[in-house]
């Protein structure tokens, strides 16, 4: 009997069982592993129990706080990791040789960039390549490209691994924004110190970029008036538009909204944006097409707000969201008439 005729050993006849074991070991909890794998806790528990029965040994100790590997589980963990590496290499090699302009491409990206830039521009990609499907995975944390959690990752830090390709897409410049109604009610802060007496709105994503948001983080630590915290960029914008308080948002927001104002204060953020992928996947025609589309979306000729140098946002009443044919989300445009106000030197001035 040759090797190709030999059946897989019974305990390892299904790679998914080992994958569920590995992810649970990494997560330290069945609930967290279920979330990572987009399945149910019952499925994870059943798969691990089946594997333990076939191996005739217990792999995890179940604790109230999660799960812990037994000595037998520890013994096979490294081997399973090597199996995962081999499976991922096969996946990337096969994907990299695919010449079809069809099939799925998974993109991990922050929800703000996905909502305001990438998703509205998908029409152009689908017009050119109707058989390519894009799957967005929104997260505040970069995905693990080496573990093939995604094909492409748009992230706010350059990766440290030399195995990955990183293309700089640009710089996101953040400034303070507030609605005209909020400023009329609570006044316009003339200095950064004045912000300590205002309602400040925060995004959980900023805590992972403490260096880039150092001035903002210092304000939050000193202020006692923070009224809103979220891990969603669209909800942060909605809160600012609704007059809840003052938020730090990207300058490019001026292309999509006309009912909040930028504040001319020296509290800013400067965040690099990188497109990251494994070199093997670039051989896939559909991945190359999506890479070209992403680079076009961030074109700095069209979008000066992504240049290295600071480009001030358009003032109220001058934004033209559809000027390049980019679709505008129906919730982004205010039905109310824009008030003729802009902010100069920390104060409101009439423009009309």
C-alpha positions as CSV (number, residue, x, y, z in Angstrom):
1,X,0.0,0.0,0.0
2,X,1.4,3.4,-1.0
3,X,1.2,6.6,1.0
4,X,-1.6,7.9,-1.2
5,X,-3.7,4.9,-0.5
6,X,-3.4,5.1,3.3
7,X,-6.4,6.6,5.1
8,X,-6.0,9.5,7.4
9,X,-5.6,8.5,11.0
10,X,-9.0,8.5,12.6
11,X,-8.4,11.3,15.1
12,X,-7.1,13.6,12.4
13,X,-9.4,12.9,9.5
14,X,-10.9,16.4,9.6
15,X,-8.7,19.5,9.7
16,X,-11.5,21.6,11.0
17,X,-11.4,19.6,14.3
18,X,-7.8,20.6,14.8
19,X,-8.5,24.2,13.7
20,X,-11.2,24.5,16.4
21,X,-8.8,23.1,18.9
22,X,-6.1,25.5,17.9
23,X,-8.3,28.6,17.9
24,X,-9.7,27.7,21.3
25,X,-6.2,27.3,22.6
26,X,-5.2,30.7,21.3
27,X,-8.4,32.4,22.6
28,X,-8.4,30.8,26.0
29,X,-12.2,30.6,25.9
30,X,-14.8,28.8,23.8
31,X,-16.9,31.9,23.5
32,X,-14.0,34.0,22.1
33,X,-13.0,31.2,19.7
34,X,-16.6,31.0,18.5
35,X,-16.6,34.7,17.8
36,X,-13.3,34.5,15.9
37,X,-14.5,31.5,13.8
38,X,-18.0,33.0,13.3
39,X,-19.7,29.9,14.7
40,X,-21.5,28.9,17.9
41,X,-20.1,27.9,21.2
42,X,-22.1,24.6,20.9
43,X,-20.3,23.8,17.6
44,X,-16.9,24.5,19.2
45,X,-17.6,22.4,22.2
46,X,-19.0,19.5,20.1
47,X,-15.9,19.5,17.8
48,X,-13.5,19.6,20.7
49,X,-15.4,16.8,22.6
50,X,-15.3,14.6,19.4
51,X,-11.6,15.2,19.0
52,X,-11.0,14.3,22.7
53,X,-13.0,11.1,22.3
54,X,-11.1,10.0,19.2
55,X,-7.8,10.8,20.9
56,X,-9.0,9.2,24.1
57,X,-7.6,12.1,26.2
58,X,-8.8,15.4,27.6
59,X,-7.3,18.4,25.8
60,X,-8.7,21.2,27.9
61,X,-9.7,21.8,31.5
62,X,-13.0,23.8,31.7
63,X,-12.8,26.6,34.2
64,X,-15.4,29.4,35.0
65,X,-13.0,31.9,33.4
66,X,-12.4,29.9,30.2
67,X,-10.4,26.9,29.2
68,X,-6.8,25.8,29.9
69,X,-4.8,23.3,28.0
70,X,-4.0,20.0,29.8
71,X,-0.5,18.5,29.5
72,X,-1.8,16.3,26.7
73,X,-3.2,19.4,24.9
74,X,0.1,21.2,25.3
75,X,1.9,18.2,23.9
76,X,0.0,18.4,20.6
77,X,-0.3,22.2,20.3
78,X,3.0,22.9,18.5
79,X,2.4,20.1,16.0
80,X,-1.1,21.5,15.2
81,X,0.5,24.9,14.7
82,X,2.9,23.4,12.1
83,X,-0.1,21.8,10.4
84,X,-1.8,25.2,10.3
85,X,1.3,26.8,8.7
86,X,1.4,24.1,6.0
87,X,-2.3,24.5,5.3
88,X,-1.9,28.3,5.0
89,X,1.0,28.0,2.7
90,X,-1.0,25.8,0.4
91,X,-3.9,28.3,0.5
92,X,-1.6,31.2,-0.4
93,X,0.2,29.2,-3.1
94,X,-3.1,28.2,-4.8
95,X,-4.6,31.7,-4.5
96,X,-1.4,33.3,-5.9
97,X,-1.6,31.2,-9.1
98,X,-5.3,32.0,-9.7
99,X,-5.6,34.0,-13.0
100,X,-9.3,34.4,-12.9
101,X,-10.8,37.9,-12.4
102,X,-13.6,36.3,-10.3
103,X,-14.1,35.1,-6.7
104,X,-14.0,36.6,-3.2
105,X,-11.4,39.0,-1.8
106,X,-11.5,39.6,2.0
107,X,-10.5,43.1,3.2
108,X,-10.0,44.0,6.8
109,X,-10.3,47.7,7.4
110,X,-11.3,50.3,10.1
111,X,-15.1,50.9,10.0
112,X,-14.7,54.7,9.2
113,X,-12.6,54.1,6.1
114,X,-14.9,51.3,5.0
115,X,-18.1,53.3,5.6
116,X,-17.1,56.6,4.0
117,X,-14.6,55.6,1.3
118,X,-14.4,52.0,0.4
119,X,-18.1,50.8,0.4
120,X,-19.4,53.8,-1.5
121,X,-16.7,53.2,-4.2
122,X,-17.5,49.5,-4.7
123,X,-19.7,50.3,-7.7
124,X,-16.7,51.3,-9.8
125,X,-14.9,48.0,-9.0
126,X,-18.0,45.9,-9.8
127,X,-18.5,47.8,-13.1
128,X,-15.0,46.8,-14.1
129,X,-15.0,43.3,-12.6
130,X,-18.6,42.1,-12.0
131,X,-17.4,38.6,-10.9
132,X,-15.2,39.8,-8.0
133,X,-16.9,39.9,-4.7
134,X,-15.6,41.9,-1.7
135,X,-16.0,40.9,1.9
136,X,-15.3,43.6,4.4
137,X,-14.2,42.8,7.9
138,X,-14.3,45.9,10.1
139,X,-12.1,46.0,13.1
140,X,-10.2,48.5,15.3
141,X,-7.3,46.0,15.3
142,X,-5.2,44.8,12.3
143,X,-6.0,41.3,11.3
144,X,-3.4,38.6,11.2
145,X,-2.4,38.4,7.5
146,X,0.1,35.6,8.1
147,X,-2.7,33.5,9.5
148,X,-4.8,34.3,6.4
149,X,-7.5,36.0,8.5
150,X,-7.9,38.3,5.5
151,X,-6.4,38.7,2.0
152,X,-5.8,42.4,2.3
153,X,-5.6,44.6,5.4
154,X,-5.9,48.4,5.6
155,X,-4.4,49.4,8.9
156,X,-3.1,52.4,10.8
157,X,0.3,51.1,11.7
158,X,3.0,49.8,9.4
159,X,3.5,46.0,10.1
160,X,6.7,44.9,11.7
161,X,6.9,41.5,9.9
162,X,9.4,41.5,7.0
163,X,7.3,38.7,5.4
164,X,4.5,41.2,4.5
165,X,4.2,43.9,1.8
166,X,3.1,47.3,3.1
167,X,2.0,50.1,0.7
168,X,1.4,53.5,2.3
169,X,-1.9,54.8,1.1
170,X,-1.6,58.2,2.8
171,X,-2.1,60.1,6.1
172,X,-5.5,60.6,7.8
173,X,-5.5,64.0,9.5
174,X,-7.9,64.4,12.4
175,X,-9.3,67.7,13.6
176,X,-12.1,68.7,16.1
177,X,-15.7,69.0,14.8
178,X,-18.9,70.1,16.4
179,X,-22.4,70.9,15.1
180,X,-23.5,74.5,14.8
181,X,-26.3,73.8,17.3
182,X,-23.8,72.6,19.9
183,X,-21.6,75.6,19.4
184,X,-24.4,78.1,19.6
185,X,-25.6,76.5,22.8
186,X,-22.3,75.9,24.6
187,X,-20.0,78.4,22.9
188,X,-17.0,78.0,20.7
189,X,-13.8,76.9,22.5
190,X,-11.1,79.5,21.8
191,X,-8.2,77.3,23.2
192,X,-7.5,73.7,23.9
193,X,-7.9,74.5,27.6
194,X,-11.5,75.6,27.0
195,X,-12.2,72.0,25.8
196,X,-12.0,70.8,29.4
197,X,-15.4,72.5,30.0
198,X,-17.0,70.9,27.0
199,X,-18.6,67.5,26.2
200,X,-15.9,65.4,24.5
201,X,-16.8,62.4,22.4
202,X,-14.4,59.5,22.2
203,X,-13.7,56.5,19.9
204,X,-12.3,53.2,21.3
205,X,-10.1,53.0,18.3
206,X,-8.1,56.0,19.4
207,X,-6.7,54.2,22.5
208,X,-4.8,51.8,20.2
209,X,-3.2,54.9,18.5
210,X,-2.2,56.7,21.7
211,X,0.9,58.2,20.1
212,X,-1.0,59.7,17.2
213,X,-3.8,60.9,19.5
214,X,-1.5,62.1,22.3
215,X,-3.0,65.6,22.6
216,X,-6.6,64.2,22.5
217,X,-5.8,61.5,25.0
218,X,-4.3,64.1,27.4
219,X,-7.5,66.2,27.1
220,X,-9.7,63.2,27.9
221,X,-7.7,62.3,31.0
222,X,-8.0,65.9,32.3
223,X,-11.6,66.5,31.3
224,X,-14.6,65.4,33.4
225,X,-17.3,66.2,30.8
226,X,-17.0,63.2,28.4
227,X,-20.6,62.2,27.6
228,X,-20.2,59.6,24.8
229,X,-17.9,56.6,24.1
230,X,-18.1,54.3,21.1
231,X,-16.1,51.8,19.1
232,X,-17.9,52.9,15.9
233,X,-16.8,55.8,13.7
234,X,-20.2,56.3,12.1
235,X,-21.9,56.5,15.5
236,X,-19.2,59.0,16.7
237,X,-20.0,61.2,13.6
238,X,-23.7,60.8,14.3
239,X,-23.3,62.0,17.9
240,X,-21.3,65.0,16.8
241,X,-23.9,65.8,14.1
242,X,-26.6,65.5,16.7
243,X,-25.0,68.1,19.0
244,X,-23.9,65.7,21.7
245,X,-20.5,67.2,21.9
246,X,-17.1,67.7,20.2
247,X,-15.3,64.9,18.5
248,X,-12.0,64.4,16.6
249,X,-12.8,63.2,13.1
250,X,-10.9,63.0,9.8
251,X,-10.6,66.1,7.6
252,X,-12.1,64.1,4.7
253,X,-15.4,64.0,6.5
254,X,-16.1,67.4,4.9
255,X,-16.7,65.6,1.6
256,X,-19.7,63.7,3.1
257,X,-21.4,66.0,5.6
258,X,-22.5,69.6,5.7
259,X,-24.0,69.8,9.2
260,X,-20.8,69.9,11.4
261,X,-18.0,72.4,11.6
262,X,-14.2,72.0,12.0
263,X,-12.7,73.9,14.9
264,X,-9.5,75.7,14.4
265,X,-7.6,74.5,17.5
266,X,-4.2,73.0,17.8
267,X,-5.6,69.5,18.8
268,X,-5.0,67.2,15.9
269,X,-4.1,63.7,15.0
270,X,-1.9,62.3,12.2
271,X,-2.4,58.7,11.3
272,X,-0.7,56.7,8.6
273,X,-2.8,54.3,6.5
274,X,-1.2,51.2,5.1
275,X,-2.3,48.5,2.7
276,X,-0.8,45.2,3.9
277,X,-0.8,41.7,2.2
278,X,1.3,38.6,1.9
279,X,3.4,38.6,-1.3
280,X,2.0,35.2,-2.4
281,X,-1.6,36.5,-2.8
282,X,-0.6,39.2,-5.2
283,X,-0.4,36.6,-7.9
284,X,-4.1,36.2,-7.9
285,X,-5.6,38.4,-10.6
286,X,-8.7,39.3,-8.5
287,X,-6.5,40.4,-5.6
288,X,-4.3,42.6,-7.9
289,X,-7.5,44.2,-9.3
290,X,-8.7,45.0,-5.8
291,X,-5.3,46.3,-4.8
292,X,-5.4,48.7,-7.8
293,X,-8.9,49.8,-6.9
294,X,-8.0,50.5,-3.3
295,X,-5.0,52.6,-4.4
296,X,-7.3,54.5,-6.7
297,X,-9.8,55.2,-3.9
298,X,-7.0,56.8,-1.9
299,X,-5.6,58.8,-4.8
300,X,-4.2,62.0,-3.3
301,X,-4.8,64.0,-6.5
302,X,-8.6,63.5,-5.9
303,X,-8.3,63.3,-2.1
304,X,-5.8,66.0,-0.9
305,X,-6.8,65.2,2.7
306,X,-4.6,62.0,2.5
307,X,-1.4,63.9,1.7
308,X,1.4,64.0,4.1
309,X,1.0,67.8,4.6
310,X,-2.1,69.0,6.4
311,X,-4.9,70.1,4.0
312,X,-7.7,72.0,5.8
313,X,-11.2,70.6,5.4
314,X,-13.7,72.5,3.2
315,X,-15.8,74.9,5.1
316,X,-19.5,74.5,5.6
317,X,-21.6,74.9,2.5
318,X,-18.7,74.2,0.1
319,X,-18.6,70.4,0.3
320,X,-19.4,68.5,-2.9
321,X,-19.9,64.9,-1.9
322,X,-20.8,63.6,-5.3
323,X,-18.2,65.6,-7.3
324,X,-16.4,62.5,-8.5
325,X,-19.4,60.3,-8.9
326,X,-18.8,58.7,-5.5
327,X,-22.2,57.6,-4.0
328,X,-23.3,59.4,-0.9
329,X,-24.9,57.4,1.9
330,X,-28.5,58.6,2.4
331,X,-27.9,59.2,6.1
332,X,-24.9,61.4,5.6
333,X,-26.6,64.3,4.0
334,X,-28.7,66.6,6.2
335,X,-32.1,67.5,4.8
336,X,-31.9,70.8,6.7
337,X,-30.6,73.9,5.1
338,X,-26.9,74.6,5.9
339,X,-26.3,77.6,8.1
340,X,-23.8,80.1,6.6
341,X,-21.1,79.7,9.4
342,X,-17.5,78.7,9.3
343,X,-14.8,78.7,12.0
344,X,-11.8,81.0,12.0
345,X,-9.3,81.4,14.7
346,X,-11.5,79.5,17.2
347,X,-14.6,81.6,16.6
348,X,-17.6,81.6,14.4
349,X,-17.7,84.0,11.4
350,X,-20.4,84.7,8.9
351,X,-19.6,83.7,5.3
352,X,-22.7,85.0,3.7
